[in-house]
């Protein structure tokens, strides 16, 4: 148990041996499932945890309660990494009432049969309040950030915003590494599709009195909140943080990889900003998506495979489109020994995204980079540097 304020205690648990979060995102440093206890005349618990850490969480909750009984379980989000232990905690404390949006209450039976939630739940709407005694809680609905039932909870008394998945990160609660990189990867890959919904919630939150953000994953944020807020504002408007170019390549035998490396060198020599080279075949796509959000331009380099893009490039562009990625200048390099088609197909994929501009100097190489290709590669680097 760690104090957040005199009345708010952190009772979350870390998961340090999970290989893939949501079955797809590597979490090499682990992740936390955050839960909070508001200690008042009526005790409220804010969110449960993944069933993987249920026993540990219940023991911590029991120790923190020290013989008392909680009145409310506030359910901000029904995804199983937070709701997984709801049945267990309600069976342990049968007098506990669930406080959630109507959509969340309707979802409870999807996950937990036979619990009789209609008799032990309180449905709240946007702006509703709940008094715990000393503490007043205000509920802020956050639909599609990133499920339709989500809400945030503002402790108006102590100035704590329980932000659900917003401002979370792929990190444990006591992480010492910087917040930005893994928070960006978390946001872009999990919440990224719903930028307009994030903007709508940020408008609701503007001007509300809080000095602490308590998310459902990663560290509690107590200082320099403007930094985190500004990043969320940029990410949710698909505005790059940094001038630079992501050179993302998919290569079979190294010919495309060598061309991508030469292109990256040319971009650096032309002062194109932060130039990042990513091998899409050997790096998880979530890292490439995060870098695409961060940087202002893209260079896509793919070999032709079975008359199409190489699968790793196809996968990358599929993920960008799925997250509503938009508003970038893009350079294209294709490779093909006898019938290069990857360039056209990459352009077709980009055309399905909003406000994507392909620069004019598309490069086609045959099997490997030749001296005769250097002029066109240089032109592509120049066009991207000036975009």
C-alpha positions as CSV (number, residue, x, y, z in Angstrom):
1,X,0.0,0.0,0.0
2,X,1.4,3.4,-1.0
3,X,-0.2,6.7,-0.1
4,X,-1.2,9.0,-3.1
5,X,-2.8,11.6,-0.8
6,X,-3.8,11.3,2.9
7,X,-7.1,9.8,1.7
8,X,-6.1,7.9,-1.4
9,X,-4.0,4.8,-1.3
10,X,-2.4,2.9,-4.2
11,X,-3.3,-0.9,-4.1
12,X,-2.2,-1.9,-7.5
13,X,0.0,-4.8,-8.5
14,X,2.8,-5.3,-11.0
15,X,2.9,-8.1,-13.5
16,X,6.6,-8.7,-14.4
17,X,6.4,-12.0,-16.3
18,X,3.8,-11.2,-18.9
19,X,5.2,-11.8,-22.4
20,X,2.5,-10.1,-24.5
21,X,0.0,-7.5,-23.3
22,X,-3.4,-8.0,-25.0
23,X,-1.9,-11.0,-26.7
24,X,0.2,-8.8,-29.0
25,X,2.3,-6.0,-27.4
26,X,5.7,-7.0,-25.9
27,X,6.1,-5.6,-22.4
28,X,9.8,-6.3,-21.6
29,X,9.7,-4.2,-18.4
30,X,6.4,-5.6,-17.2
31,X,3.1,-3.7,-16.6
32,X,1.0,-2.7,-13.7
33,X,-2.7,-3.1,-13.0
34,X,-3.5,-0.1,-10.9
35,X,-6.2,0.0,-8.3
36,X,-6.9,2.6,-5.6
37,X,-8.6,2.8,-2.3
38,X,-10.2,6.0,-1.1
39,X,-10.3,5.9,2.6
40,X,-13.3,7.8,4.0
41,X,-16.5,7.2,6.0
42,X,-17.6,5.1,3.0
43,X,-14.6,3.4,1.5
44,X,-14.4,3.2,-2.3
45,X,-12.1,1.0,-4.4
46,X,-11.3,2.3,-7.8
47,X,-11.0,-0.6,-10.3
48,X,-10.0,-4.2,-9.9
49,X,-7.1,-6.0,-11.5
50,X,-6.3,-8.7,-14.0
51,X,-7.2,-12.2,-12.8
52,X,-3.4,-13.0,-13.1
53,X,-2.8,-11.0,-10.0
54,X,-6.1,-11.4,-8.2
55,X,-4.8,-13.2,-5.1
56,X,-2.0,-10.7,-4.5
57,X,-4.5,-7.8,-5.0
58,X,-7.1,-9.2,-2.6
59,X,-4.4,-9.7,0.1
60,X,-3.2,-6.1,-0.3
61,X,-6.8,-4.8,-0.2
62,X,-7.6,-6.9,2.9
63,X,-4.4,-5.6,4.7
64,X,-5.2,-2.0,3.8
65,X,-8.8,-2.3,5.0
66,X,-7.6,-3.7,8.3
67,X,-11.0,-5.2,9.2
68,X,-13.2,-2.6,7.6
69,X,-15.5,-3.1,4.6
70,X,-15.6,-1.2,1.4
71,X,-18.9,0.4,0.3
72,X,-18.2,0.9,-3.4
73,X,-16.3,-0.7,-6.3
74,X,-15.9,2.0,-9.0
75,X,-15.6,0.3,-12.3
76,X,-14.2,2.7,-14.9
77,X,-13.4,0.2,-17.6
78,X,-14.6,-3.4,-18.3
79,X,-11.5,-4.7,-20.2
80,X,-10.4,-7.9,-18.4
81,X,-7.0,-6.5,-17.4
82,X,-9.0,-4.3,-14.9
83,X,-12.3,-6.2,-14.5
84,X,-10.9,-9.7,-14.2
85,X,-11.1,-9.8,-10.4
86,X,-14.6,-8.3,-10.0
87,X,-16.3,-11.6,-9.1
88,X,-13.7,-12.4,-6.5
89,X,-13.9,-9.0,-4.7
90,X,-17.6,-8.9,-4.7
91,X,-17.8,-12.4,-3.3
92,X,-15.4,-11.4,-0.6
93,X,-17.3,-8.2,0.2
94,X,-20.9,-9.0,-0.7
95,X,-22.2,-5.6,0.6
96,X,-20.1,-3.8,-1.9
97,X,-22.0,-1.9,-4.6
98,X,-20.7,-1.4,-8.2
99,X,-20.6,2.2,-9.4
100,X,-20.3,2.4,-13.2
101,X,-21.8,3.7,-16.4
102,X,-25.0,2.1,-17.7
103,X,-22.9,0.6,-20.6
104,X,-20.4,-0.9,-18.2
105,X,-23.2,-2.4,-16.0
106,X,-24.7,-4.0,-19.1
107,X,-21.4,-5.5,-19.9
108,X,-20.9,-7.1,-16.5
109,X,-23.0,-10.2,-17.3
110,X,-20.9,-10.7,-20.4
111,X,-18.0,-11.6,-18.1
112,X,-19.6,-12.8,-14.9
113,X,-22.8,-14.9,-15.0
114,X,-25.1,-15.2,-12.0
115,X,-23.9,-12.2,-10.0
116,X,-27.1,-10.3,-9.8
117,X,-25.6,-7.0,-10.8
118,X,-28.9,-5.2,-11.3
119,X,-29.5,-5.4,-7.5
120,X,-26.0,-4.2,-6.5
121,X,-25.0,-1.6,-9.0
122,X,-25.4,2.2,-9.2
123,X,-25.5,3.7,-12.7
124,X,-23.9,7.1,-13.1
125,X,-23.9,9.6,-15.9
126,X,-21.5,12.4,-17.0
127,X,-21.2,14.9,-14.2
128,X,-22.9,12.8,-11.5
129,X,-21.3,13.0,-8.1
130,X,-20.9,10.6,-5.1
131,X,-20.1,11.7,-1.6
132,X,-18.0,9.3,0.5
133,X,-18.1,11.6,3.5
134,X,-15.1,13.8,3.3
135,X,-14.5,13.1,-0.3
136,X,-16.7,14.1,-3.3
137,X,-16.2,12.1,-6.5
138,X,-17.3,13.4,-9.9
139,X,-17.7,11.0,-12.8
140,X,-16.7,12.0,-16.3
141,X,-17.8,9.7,-19.2
142,X,-15.0,9.0,-21.7
143,X,-16.7,6.9,-24.5
144,X,-14.3,5.2,-26.9
145,X,-11.3,6.0,-24.8
146,X,-11.0,3.3,-25.7
147,X,-14.2,1.3,-25.1
148,X,-17.7,2.7,-25.1
149,X,-18.4,2.2,-21.4
150,X,-15.3,4.1,-20.0
151,X,-15.5,6.8,-17.4
152,X,-13.0,8.7,-15.4
153,X,-13.4,9.7,-11.8
154,X,-12.3,13.0,-10.3
155,X,-11.7,13.2,-6.6
156,X,-12.6,16.9,-6.2
157,X,-11.5,17.0,-2.6
158,X,-7.9,15.8,-3.0
159,X,-7.5,16.8,-6.7
160,X,-6.8,13.3,-8.1
161,X,-8.0,12.4,-11.5
162,X,-8.5,8.6,-11.9
163,X,-8.0,8.6,-15.6
164,X,-8.8,5.0,-16.6
165,X,-6.5,3.9,-19.5
166,X,-5.7,7.5,-20.4
167,X,-2.1,8.5,-19.5
168,X,-1.2,4.8,-18.9
169,X,2.0,3.2,-20.1
170,X,3.6,-0.1,-20.7
171,X,5.4,0.0,-17.4
172,X,5.2,-1.1,-13.8
173,X,4.0,1.3,-11.1
174,X,7.5,2.0,-9.8
175,X,9.1,2.3,-13.2
176,X,12.3,4.4,-13.3
177,X,12.6,4.7,-17.1
178,X,11.3,7.8,-18.7
179,X,7.5,7.9,-19.3
180,X,7.4,9.2,-22.9
181,X,8.5,6.3,-25.0
182,X,6.4,3.5,-23.5
183,X,3.4,5.8,-22.9
184,X,3.6,6.8,-26.6
185,X,3.7,3.2,-27.7
186,X,0.8,2.4,-25.4
187,X,-1.3,5.3,-26.6
188,X,-0.6,4.9,-30.3
189,X,-1.3,1.2,-30.4
190,X,-4.2,0.9,-28.0
191,X,-6.0,4.3,-28.0
192,X,-4.6,5.7,-31.2
193,X,-7.7,5.1,-33.4
194,X,-9.9,7.3,-31.2
195,X,-8.1,10.6,-31.3
196,X,-11.3,12.6,-31.7
197,X,-12.8,10.9,-28.6
198,X,-9.6,11.7,-26.6
199,X,-9.9,15.3,-27.7
200,X,-13.6,15.4,-26.5
201,X,-12.6,14.1,-23.1
202,X,-9.7,16.5,-22.8
203,X,-12.1,19.4,-23.4
204,X,-14.3,18.1,-20.5
205,X,-11.2,17.9,-18.3
206,X,-9.9,21.4,-19.1
207,X,-10.1,23.6,-16.1
208,X,-11.1,20.9,-13.6
209,X,-9.1,21.0,-10.3
210,X,-6.6,18.1,-10.2
211,X,-2.9,18.0,-9.6
212,X,-2.4,14.2,-9.7
213,X,-3.2,11.8,-12.5
214,X,-3.8,8.2,-11.4
215,X,-4.0,5.9,-14.5
216,X,-4.7,2.2,-14.7
217,X,-1.2,1.3,-15.9
218,X,2.2,2.6,-15.0
219,X,3.3,5.3,-12.6
220,X,1.1,7.9,-10.9
221,X,1.8,11.3,-12.4
222,X,2.3,14.1,-9.8
223,X,4.7,16.5,-11.4
224,X,4.9,18.4,-14.7
225,X,1.4,17.4,-15.8
226,X,1.5,19.9,-18.6
227,X,4.2,17.8,-20.3
228,X,1.9,14.7,-20.4
229,X,-1.1,16.7,-21.3
230,X,0.7,18.3,-24.3
231,X,1.8,15.0,-25.6
232,X,-1.7,13.5,-25.3
233,X,-3.0,16.6,-27.2
234,X,-0.5,16.0,-30.0
235,X,-1.0,12.3,-30.2
236,X,-4.8,12.6,-30.3
237,X,-4.6,15.2,-33.1
238,X,-2.0,13.1,-35.1
239,X,0.5,16.0,-34.9
240,X,4.1,14.9,-34.9
241,X,6.2,15.6,-31.8
242,X,9.6,15.8,-33.6
243,X,10.9,16.9,-37.0
244,X,12.4,13.8,-38.6
245,X,11.9,10.7,-40.8
246,X,11.1,7.1,-39.9
247,X,12.8,4.9,-42.5
248,X,10.8,1.7,-42.2
249,X,12.0,-1.2,-44.4
250,X,11.0,-4.8,-45.2
251,X,13.8,-6.8,-46.8
252,X,14.4,-10.4,-47.7
253,X,18.1,-10.8,-48.7
254,X,19.4,-7.4,-47.7
255,X,19.1,-5.4,-50.9
256,X,16.2,-3.3,-49.7
257,X,17.8,-3.0,-46.3
258,X,21.0,-1.6,-47.8
259,X,19.0,0.9,-49.8
260,X,17.1,2.0,-46.7
261,X,20.4,2.5,-44.8
262,X,21.8,4.6,-47.6
263,X,18.6,6.7,-47.7
264,X,18.8,7.2,-44.0
265,X,22.4,8.4,-44.3
266,X,21.4,10.8,-47.1
267,X,18.6,12.2,-45.0
268,X,20.9,12.8,-42.0
269,X,23.4,14.6,-44.3
270,X,20.6,16.9,-45.5
271,X,19.6,17.9,-42.0
272,X,16.2,16.1,-42.1
273,X,16.0,16.0,-38.3
274,X,15.8,12.9,-36.2
275,X,16.2,9.9,-38.6
276,X,15.2,6.5,-37.3
277,X,15.8,3.3,-39.2
278,X,13.5,0.3,-38.3
279,X,13.6,-3.2,-39.7
280,X,10.0,-4.2,-39.8
281,X,10.9,-7.9,-40.0
282,X,12.8,-7.8,-36.8
283,X,11.1,-5.2,-34.6
284,X,7.6,-5.6,-33.2
285,X,5.2,-3.4,-35.2
286,X,4.1,-1.5,-32.1
287,X,7.5,0.2,-31.9
288,X,7.2,1.3,-35.6
289,X,3.7,2.6,-35.1
290,X,4.9,4.7,-32.2
291,X,7.8,6.2,-34.1
292,X,5.5,7.0,-37.0
293,X,3.3,9.0,-34.6
294,X,6.3,10.7,-33.2
295,X,8.1,11.8,-36.4
296,X,6.9,14.2,-39.1
297,X,7.7,12.1,-42.2
298,X,8.0,8.5,-43.4
299,X,10.1,6.6,-45.9
300,X,8.6,3.2,-46.8
301,X,11.0,0.7,-48.4
302,X,9.7,-2.7,-49.4
303,X,10.7,-5.6,-51.5
304,X,8.0,-7.1,-53.8
305,X,6.9,-10.5,-52.6
306,X,4.3,-12.7,-54.4
307,X,3.4,-9.7,-56.5
308,X,2.6,-7.6,-53.3
309,X,4.3,-5.8,-50.5
310,X,6.4,-7.9,-48.2
311,X,4.1,-9.1,-45.3
312,X,5.9,-7.0,-42.7
313,X,5.3,-3.8,-44.6
314,X,1.7,-4.8,-45.3
315,X,1.3,-5.4,-41.6
316,X,2.8,-2.0,-40.7
317,X,0.5,-0.1,-43.0
318,X,-2.5,-2.1,-41.9
319,X,-1.7,-1.0,-38.3
320,X,-1.3,2.6,-39.2
321,X,-4.6,2.7,-41.1
322,X,-6.3,0.9,-38.2
323,X,-5.2,3.7,-35.8
324,X,-6.5,6.4,-38.1
325,X,-2.9,7.6,-38.8
326,X,-2.9,10.8,-40.9
327,X,-1.1,13.9,-42.0
328,X,2.4,12.9,-43.1
329,X,4.6,13.3,-46.1
330,X,5.9,9.9,-47.3
331,X,8.7,8.7,-49.6
332,X,8.5,5.4,-51.4
333,X,11.3,2.9,-52.3
334,X,10.4,-0.4,-54.0
335,X,12.5,-3.4,-54.9
336,X,11.7,-6.2,-57.4
337,X,13.9,-8.5,-59.4
338,X,11.5,-8.8,-62.4
339,X,8.1,-7.2,-61.6
340,X,8.3,-4.6,-58.9
341,X,4.8,-3.7,-57.6
342,X,5.4,-2.9,-53.9
343,X,5.6,0.9,-54.6
344,X,2.1,1.1,-56.2
345,X,0.6,-1.0,-53.5
346,X,2.2,1.1,-50.7
347,X,0.7,4.2,-52.4
348,X,-2.7,2.5,-52.6
349,X,-2.5,1.7,-48.9
350,X,-1.6,5.3,-48.1
351,X,-4.4,6.6,-50.2
352,X,-6.8,5.0,-47.7
353,X,-5.5,7.2,-45.0
354,X,-6.3,10.9,-44.4
355,X,-4.0,13.7,-45.6
356,X,-1.1,11.5,-46.6
357,X,1.2,13.0,-49.3
358,X,3.5,10.9,-51.3
359,X,6.5,12.8,-52.5
360,X,7.2,12.7,-56.2
361,X,10.6,11.0,-56.3
362,X,9.6,7.3,-56.0
363,X,12.7,5.0,-56.3
364,X,12.7,1.6,-57.9
365,X,15.6,-0.7,-57.5
366,X,16.2,-4.1,-59.1
367,X,17.4,-6.8,-56.6
368,X,19.9,-4.5,-55.0
369,X,21.1,-0.9,-55.0
370,X,23.3,0.0,-58.0
371,X,25.4,3.0,-58.6
372,X,22.9,4.1,-61.3
373,X,20.2,4.3,-58.5
374,X,22.1,6.8,-56.3
375,X,20.9,9.8,-58.2
376,X,17.2,8.9,-57.8
377,X,17.8,7.9,-54.1
378,X,19.4,11.3,-53.6
379,X,16.4,13.0,-55.1
380,X,14.1,11.1,-52.8
381,X,16.2,12.1,-49.8
382,X,16.1,15.7,-50.9
383,X,12.4,15.7,-51.4
384,X,11.8,14.2,-48.0
385,X,14.2,16.6,-46.3
386,X,12.3,19.5,-47.8
387,X,8.8,18.2,-47.2
